[in-house]
Structures are given as C-alpha cells and as structure tokens.
Amino acid sequence: MNPDSVIQIGSEALRLVLMISLPMLGVALVVGIAISLFQAVTQIQEMTLTFVPKIIAVFVAMILAAPWMTEKMIAFTHDIFSMIPTLTR
C-alpha cells in the first residue's frame, strides 16, 4: 500500500462525507435564514424558535435522503472491499 492509494482513499472518504452531509446542512441553512428573517420582521427573540424548526427540518431531510445516503455508503464500502486484494501487495 503506497501513499498515493492512501491519499486517494482518504480524499474519496472526505468527498463522500461532504456529499452525504450536504442535504441536511443545506436544509438547516435555508430554515435558519428563513427563521432569522421571520424574527427580524416580527422582532420575536425566542430562543426555542430557532432550534425546534431546524431540528424538525433536518430530521425530515435525513429521512428523505436516507435511501440515497445508504446507497452511496454501500457503494463506497463495496469499492473499498474490492480494492483490498490490490492494496495488500
């Protein structure tokens, strides 16, 4: 196993982590901005108003994206397992 293959596997793993976390982070960003605008317009400064909708939205996004995330993780794991014979030389 040479350093190039380790770097390639590490970069693929980081890319997968970023790609899998993107739907939840995007939803949290959009909901957070919408809540901030609502608070600025109505001048309501309730702390729970920021957390509860974001938690619910991220949970819904996670449920909706779960099949896609699982497919991506299984494909990555399958690729890693198929590379084992070539990496152990």
Backbone hydrogen bonds in HBPLUS format (Angstrom, degrees):
<---DONOR---> <-ACCEPTOR-->    atom                        ^
c    i                          cat <-CA-CA->   ^        H-A-AA   ^      H-
h    n   atom  resd res      DA  || num        DHA   H-A  angle D-A-AA Bond
n    s   type  num  typ     dist DA aas  dist angle  dist       angle   num
A0006-VAL N   A0002-ASN O   3.33 MM   4  6.69 155.5  2.39 150.1 157.2     1
A0007-ILE N   A0003-PRO O   2.95 MM   4  6.16 159.2  2.00 150.0 155.3     2
A0008-GLN N   A0004-ASP O   2.93 MM   4  6.12 154.6  2.00 143.8 151.2     3
A0009-ILE N   A0005-SER O   2.94 MM   4  6.09 164.7  1.96 147.3 150.9     4
A0010-GLY N   A0006-VAL O   2.91 MM   4  6.04 160.6  1.95 146.6 152.7     5
A0011-SER N   A0007-ILE O   2.87 MM   4  6.02 157.6  1.92 147.3 153.2     6
A0012-GLU N   A0008-GLN O   2.98 MM   4  6.15 155.8  2.04 147.2 153.9     7
A0013-ALA N   A0009-ILE O   2.92 MM   4  6.12 152.9  2.00 146.2 153.8     8
A0014-LEU N   A0010-GLY O   2.97 MM   4  6.21 159.6  2.01 148.5 153.6     9
A0015-ARG N   A0011-SER O   2.92 MM   4  6.05 156.3  1.98 144.0 150.9    10
A0016-LEU N   A0012-GLU O   2.92 MM   4  6.10 152.5  1.99 143.2 150.7    11
A0017-VAL N   A0013-ALA O   2.96 MM   4  6.23 156.8  2.01 148.3 154.4    12
A0018-LEU N   A0014-LEU O   2.99 MM   4  6.23 161.4  2.03 149.4 154.0    13
A0019-MET N   A0015-ARG O   2.90 MM   4  6.08 156.5  1.96 145.9 153.0    14
A0020-ILE N   A0016-LEU O   2.85 MM   4  5.99 155.5  1.91 150.2 156.4    15
A0021-SER N   A0017-VAL O   3.01 MM   4  6.10 152.5  2.09 144.7 151.9    16
A0022-LEU N   A0018-LEU O   3.10 MM   4  6.01 126.5  2.40 138.3 150.0    17
A0025-LEU N   A0021-SER O   3.06 MM   4  6.20 165.7  2.08 160.4 165.0    18
A0026-GLY N   A0022-LEU O   2.87 MM   4  5.86 159.6  1.91 153.1 158.5    19
A0027-VAL N   A0023-PRO O   3.05 MM   4  6.21 161.4  2.08 146.3 151.0    20
A0028-ALA N   A0024-MET O   2.96 MM   4  6.12 162.5  1.99 147.2 152.5    21
A0029-LEU N   A0025-LEU O   2.92 MM   4  6.07 150.4  2.00 143.5 151.6    22
A0030-VAL N   A0026-GLY O   2.99 MM   4  6.24 166.5  2.01 152.5 155.2    23
A0031-VAL N   A0027-VAL O   2.90 MM   4  6.04 172.2  1.91 157.4 160.0    24
A0032-GLY N   A0028-ALA O   2.88 MM   4  5.83 153.4  1.95 139.0 147.2    25
A0033-ILE N   A0029-LEU O   2.96 MM   4  6.16 158.0  2.01 149.7 154.9    26
A0034-ALA N   A0030-VAL O   2.97 MM   4  6.19 159.6  2.02 148.3 154.3    27
A0035-ILE N   A0031-VAL O   2.90 MM   4  6.09 158.7  1.95 150.1 155.7    28
A0036-SER N   A0032-GLY O   2.92 MM   4  6.06 155.1  1.99 143.1 150.5    29
A0037-LEU N   A0033-ILE O   2.93 MM   4  6.17 158.1  1.98 149.4 154.8    30
A0038-PHE N   A0034-ALA O   2.98 MM   4  6.20 157.0  2.03 144.4 151.0    31
A0039-GLN N   A0035-ILE O   2.83 MM   4  6.07 157.9  1.88 151.3 157.1    32
A0040-ALA N   A0036-SER O   2.89 MM   4  6.08 152.1  1.97 144.8 152.8    33
A0041-VAL N   A0037-LEU O   2.92 MM   4  6.10 153.1  2.00 148.5 155.4    34
A0042-THR N   A0038-PHE O   2.97 MM   4  6.07 166.7  1.99 150.8 154.6    35
A0043-GLN N   A0039-GLN O   2.75 MM   4  5.19 127.3  2.03 135.0 145.7    36
A0050-THR N   A0047-MET O   3.22 MM   3  5.76 152.3  2.30 110.1 116.9    37
A0052-VAL N   A0048-THR O   3.20 MM   4  6.02 165.4  2.23 152.6 155.5    38
A0055-ILE N   A0051-PHE O   2.92 MM   4  6.09 162.2  1.95 160.7 165.8    39
A0056-ILE N   A0052-VAL O   3.04 MM   4  6.23 165.1  2.06 154.5 158.3    40
A0057-ALA N   A0053-PRO O   2.88 MM   4  6.00 163.2  1.90 148.1 153.1    41
A0058-VAL N   A0054-LYS O   2.87 MM   4  5.99 163.4  1.90 152.4 156.8    42
A0059-PHE N   A0055-ILE O   2.99 MM   4  6.07 156.0  2.05 144.2 151.2    43
A0060-VAL N   A0056-ILE O   2.97 MM   4  6.21 157.9  2.02 150.0 155.6    44
A0061-ALA N   A0057-ALA O   2.91 MM   4  6.12 159.5  1.96 147.3 153.4    45
A0062-MET N   A0058-VAL O   2.84 MM   4  6.00 149.2  1.93 144.5 153.3    46
A0063-ILE N   A0059-PHE O   2.99 MM   4  6.26 153.3  2.07 145.3 152.0    47
A0064-LEU N   A0060-VAL O   2.93 MM   4  6.18 161.5  1.97 151.3 156.3    48
A0065-ALA N   A0061-ALA O   2.88 MM   4  5.95 149.7  1.97 144.5 152.5    49
A0066-ALA N   A0062-MET O   2.97 MM   4  5.73 113.7  2.43 136.5 149.4    50
A0069-MET N   A0065-ALA O   2.89 MM   4  6.06 163.3  1.92 161.4 167.0    51
A0070-THR N   A0066-ALA O   2.89 MM   4  5.96 162.6  1.92 153.5 158.0    52
A0071-GLU N   A0067-PRO O   2.97 MM   4  6.13 157.5  2.03 144.9 151.2    53
A0072-LYS N   A0068-TRP O   3.03 MM   4  6.28 159.6  2.07 148.9 153.7    54
A0073-MET N   A0069-MET O   2.96 MM   4  6.20 161.6  2.00 151.0 156.0    55
A0074-ILE N   A0070-THR O   2.90 MM   4  6.04 160.9  1.94 152.0 157.2    56
A0075-ALA N   A0071-GLU O   2.99 MM   4  6.14 159.0  2.04 146.4 152.3    57
A0076-PHE N   A0072-LYS O   3.00 MM   4  6.21 157.8  2.05 146.6 152.6    58
A0077-THR N   A0073-MET O   2.93 MM   4  6.11 163.0  1.96 148.3 153.2    59
A0078-HIS N   A0074-ILE O   2.84 MM   4  6.00 158.7  1.89 149.3 155.5    60
A0079-ASP N   A0075-ALA O   2.95 MM   4  6.17 155.9  2.01 145.2 151.6    61
A0080-ILE N   A0076-PHE O   2.94 MM   4  6.23 156.6  2.00 150.3 156.8    62
A0081-PHE N   A0077-THR O   2.89 MM   4  6.13 165.6  1.91 153.9 157.7    63
A0082-SER N   A0078-HIS O   2.91 MM   4  6.08 151.1  1.99 146.1 154.3    64
A0083-MET N   A0079-ASP O   3.07 MM   4  6.21 129.2  2.34 137.0 149.4    65
A0083-MET N   A0080-ILE O   3.12 MM   3  5.12 135.4  2.33  96.0 108.5    66
A0084-ILE N   A0081-PHE O   3.35 MM   3  5.38 157.2  2.41 100.4 107.0    67
A0087-LEU N   A0083-MET O   3.00 MM   4  6.14 140.0  2.16 152.8 165.1    68
A0087-LEU N   A0084-ILE O   3.15 MM   3  5.11 128.2  2.43  96.6 110.5    69
A0088-THR N   A0084-ILE O   3.16 MM   4  6.21 138.8  2.34 155.0 162.2    70
